[in-house]
Amino acid sequence: MRDGVKGSKAFIAVLSPGYFTSKYCCFELYTAIKNEIPIIMTFNMSKHTSQVLSLIHISEPTRRTPI
């Protein structure tokens, strides 16, 4: 898991209600942050209607740029 994230050009996190309670998801996100891998987060806005995703690209730890 660690090597997969470290070898990536970007990390895509598909956030769900339980994302931050998963030790595996948190470990992958931590690895991306620690290795300064660009992070793209997606948010599922609705499970029962058409799937709408909001994308946020995090290029710096303190700067978030909507796509």
C-alpha positions in Angstrom: 0.0 0.0 0.0 2.8 2.4 1.0 4.8 1.7 -2.2 1.7 2.2 -4.4 1.0 5.6 -2.9 4.7 6.6 -3.0 5.0 5.6 -6.6 2.0 7.6 -7.7 2.0 11.0 -9.5 -1.2 11.9 -7.6 -3.4 10.4 -4.9 -7.2 10.3 -5.4 -9.2 10.0 -2.2 -12.9 9.0 -2.6 -14.4 10.3 0.6 -17.3 8.5 2.2 -18.9 8.9 5.6 -16.6 6.2 7.0 -13.4 7.3 5.2 -11.6 8.8 8.2 -12.5 5.8 10.5 -10.7 3.4 8.1 -7.1 2.9 9.3 -6.2 1.9 5.7 -7.7 5.0 4.1 -6.0 7.2 6.8 -2.7 5.4 6.3 -2.8 6.0 2.5 -3.7 9.7 3.0 -0.9 10.1 5.6 1.5 8.5 3.2 0.5 10.9 0.4 0.9 13.9 2.6 4.2 12.7 4.1 5.6 12.1 0.6 4.2 15.4 -0.8 2.1 13.5 -3.4 -0.6 15.8 -4.9 -4.0 14.9 -3.5 -7.3 15.0 -5.3 -10.3 14.5 -3.0 -13.7 13.5 -4.3 -16.9 13.8 -2.3 -20.0 11.8 -3.0 -22.8 14.3 -2.7 -25.7 11.9 -3.0 -26.0 8.1 -2.8 -29.7 8.0 -3.8 -29.8 10.3 -6.8 -27.5 10.9 -9.7 -23.9 10.7 -8.6 -22.4 14.2 -8.2 -18.8 14.6 -7.3 -17.0 17.7 -6.2 -13.3 17.6 -6.8 -10.7 19.5 -4.8 -7.0 19.4 -5.8 -4.7 20.0 -2.9 -1.3 21.1 -4.2 0.0 22.5 -1.0 -1.0 21.5 2.6 -2.6 24.9 3.3 -4.0 25.7 -0.2 -7.1 24.1 -1.7 -8.0 24.8 -5.3 -11.5 23.7 -6.6 -11.4 22.1 -10.0 
